[in-house]
């Protein structure tokens, strides 16, 4: 036994877990499994979980009530090609696009913001100083 902790997946609230998992499976070419109460997408680069909540309210982008508490980022090679895929799957673009030269922000079918970006997420490990404690 050890005290090791491994990051496994992110779980997203939804009014219907399997329906939202189906959307993300379609855009990532993954596989959705589960039920309306709990579902997971296993894709080529990771997994996402989805849980049904009765009083689901979508966050308001970029700020509002309820506020956005997280968003998903997807690395892409071609914004135009991937935009066509996510729109066909049921996403909608937000009017506010703060970084449209390299990143586009969309709402998934239940309103969660997500980004398609040609910039890979910055690696911060080299910039963080740690101390042994």
Protein Blocks (a to p, Z undefined) as FASTA:
>chain_A
ZZbdcdfbdcdddfblklmmmmmmmmnopaceddfkbccdddfkbccdddddfklccddd
fbdcdddfbdcddddfblklmmmmmmmnopacdfblcklmlpccdddfkopacdddfbdc
ddfklmpccddZZ
